[in-house]
Amino acid sequence: MNWIIQTLLLTGVVFSSINNDTVKQENATFGAGCFWCVEAIYQRVNGVLAVESGYAGGHVKNPTYEQVVSGNTGHAEVVRVMFDPDVISFEELLEVFWHTHDPTTLNRQGADVGTQYRSAIFYHNEDQKKIAEKSLAKTDKSDLWDDPIVTEISPLMNYSTAEDYHQNYFNNNPNAGYCSVVIAPKVAKFKKDFPHLLQDSL
């Protein structure tokens, strides 16, 4: 399939030509711990067209992975999710976000500790900001988590794509130790909790 994609990063809007049909697409950017885990989950969501691992929110331009994991650049490990809003909404992507990581632990997800692993929603436009704030407030009042949510909601700044070996990591390395011990159980839980959002092929 040939894809011709023009990405407007500041607005999160993308127009693609697929089989000569023009469709509107949107971008969302989430930080929820190690981006390998987050990428693996969103790749399985129906309506998600592509997922890219990257870095956002820091003060260094185009940092390396080594710089980010040092915790000195201010970046978070994130995934950029390209999705078809006619199939899945930003609100539904946020529902997956709240359920598939712990948004109540500051700068930490499990054994991954540091500001680079913080829970964050980097909005692409004002609509996403309002939706994210409303979703956070609603989730915080629910019984999903016992402790208060500490997720950062910030405008997308200083985004850069992670190195090639980070892309599609779980699918390319299913038998690696971190993948089998950490990521696979998270993917299995997502499939159990969100069967209505799974891609048909999964």
C-alpha positions in Angstrom: 0.0 0.0 0.0 1.4 3.4 -1.0 1.0 6.1 1.6 1.6 9.8 0.9 1.6 11.6 4.2 1.8 15.3 5.0 2.2 15.8 8.7 1.3 19.1 10.4 3.0 18.5 13.7 1.8 21.6 15.5 -1.8 20.9 14.9 -1.7 17.1 15.0 -3.6 17.0 11.7 -2.5 14.8 8.9 -4.0 14.3 5.4 -3.2 11.1 3.7 -3.8 9.7 0.2 -4.7 6.0 0.5 -5.8 4.3 -2.7 -6.6 7.8 -4.0 -9.0 8.5 -1.2 -8.1 11.5 1.0 -8.8 10.9 4.7 -8.3 13.1 7.8 -5.9 11.7 10.4 -4.7 13.0 13.8 -1.7 12.7 16.0 -1.5 12.1 19.8 1.6 12.0 21.9 1.8 10.1 25.2 4.4 9.4 27.8 3.7 6.4 30.1 7.0 4.9 31.1 9.2 2.9 28.7 8.1 3.7 25.2 8.6 0.1 24.2 5.6 -0.9 26.3 3.4 2.0 25.2 4.2 1.4 21.5 3.3 -2.3 21.8 -0.1 -1.5 23.2 -1.1 1.3 20.8 0.0 -0.8 17.8 -2.8 -3.1 18.7 -5.6 -0.5 18.9 -8.1 -0.5 16.1 -8.0 2.8 14.2 -4.3 3.4 15.0 -2.4 3.7 11.7 1.1 4.1 13.0 3.1 4.4 16.2 6.5 6.0 16.6 8.7 6.0 19.6 10.4 9.3 20.4 11.4 12.0 23.0 9.5 15.1 24.0 9.3 17.9 26.5 13.0 18.5 27.0 15.4 21.3 26.4 18.0 19.6 24.2 17.5 19.4 20.4 17.5 15.9 19.0 18.8 14.1 22.0 20.2 10.6 21.9 18.8 7.8 24.0 21.8 7.9 26.2 21.2 11.6 26.9 17.5 11.1 27.7 18.0 8.1 30.1 20.6 10.2 32.0 17.6 12.3 33.1 19.5 15.5 32.2 17.7 16.7 29.1 14.2 17.0 30.5 12.7 14.7 27.9 10.2 12.0 28.4 10.1 8.8 26.5 6.9 9.1 24.4 5.0 7.5 21.5 3.4 9.4 18.7 0.2 7.8 17.7 -1.3 8.5 14.3 -4.9 7.5 14.3 -8.1 7.7 12.2 -10.6 9.8 14.2 -13.5 8.2 12.3 -12.5 4.8 13.8 -11.2 5.8 17.3 -11.4 9.0 19.1 -8.8 10.9 21.2 -11.0 10.2 24.2 -10.8 6.5 23.6 -7.0 6.7 23.2 -6.9 8.4 26.6 -9.0 5.7 28.1 -6.4 3.2 27.0 -3.7 5.5 28.4 -5.2 5.7 31.9 -5.7 1.9 32.1 -2.4 0.7 30.8 0.1 2.5 33.1 0.1 3.9 36.6 -0.5 7.7 36.3 -0.2 8.1 40.1 3.5 7.4 40.5 5.7 10.5 39.9 8.6 9.9 37.5 8.3 6.2 37.7 6.7 3.1 36.1 7.6 0.0 38.0 11.3 -0.5 38.1 11.8 2.3 35.5 12.6 5.4 37.6 13.4 9.0 36.4 11.8 12.0 34.8 12.2 10.4 31.4 9.5 7.8 32.5 7.0 10.4 33.7 3.3 10.1 32.9 2.5 12.8 30.3 0.1 13.9 27.7 1.7 16.2 25.2 -1.2 17.9 23.4 -1.1 19.0 19.7 -3.8 21.6 19.9 -6.2 23.3 22.3 -9.0 20.8 21.7 -6.7 18.0 22.8 -5.7 20.0 25.9 -9.3 20.5 26.9 -10.2 16.8 26.3 -7.1 15.6 28.2 -7.9 17.9 31.2 -11.5 16.7 31.3 -10.5 13.1 31.0 -7.9 13.4 33.8 -10.5 15.0 36.1 -13.0 12.3 35.3 -10.5 9.5 35.8 -9.2 11.0 39.1 -12.7 11.0 40.5 -13.3 7.4 39.5 -12.3 4.3 41.4 -9.7 3.3 38.8 -6.7 4.4 40.9 -6.6 4.9 44.7 -4.0 7.6 44.7 -4.2 11.0 42.9 -3.2 11.2 39.3 0.1 13.1 38.7 0.1 13.1 34.9 1.6 16.1 33.2 -0.5 17.8 30.5 1.7 20.0 28.4 2.0 21.4 24.8 4.1 19.2 22.5 7.6 20.7 22.5 11.0 19.5 21.2 9.8 16.2 19.8 12.3 14.0 18.0 12.1 10.5 16.8 14.0 7.8 18.7 16.7 5.7 17.1 15.7 3.1 14.6 16.4 0.2 17.0 13.7 1.5 19.3 11.0 1.4 16.7 8.6 -1.6 16.6 10.7 -3.0 19.5 8.3 -5.6 21.0 7.3 -7.0 17.7 10.9 -7.3 16.6 12.2 -8.7 19.9 9.4 -10.8 21.5 11.8 -13.2 23.2 14.0 -10.5 24.7 14.0 -10.6 28.5 12.3 -7.2 29.0 9.7 -8.0 26.4 8.7 -11.3 27.8 8.8 -10.3 31.4 7.4 -6.7 31.3 5.8 -5.9 28.0 4.0 -9.2 27.1 1.9 -9.2 30.4 0.9 -5.6 29.7 -0.2 -6.4 26.2 -2.1 -9.4 27.4 -3.9 -7.3 30.0 -4.8 -4.7 27.4 -6.3 -7.4 25.2 -8.3 -8.7 28.0 -9.6 -5.3 29.2 -10.2 -3.8 25.8 -11.4 -6.5 23.4 -13.7 -4.0 21.7 -10.7 -1.8 20.7 -8.5 -4.6 19.3 -7.5 -4.6 15.6 -9.3 -7.4 13.8 -6.1 -9.1 12.9 -5.1 -9.5 16.5 
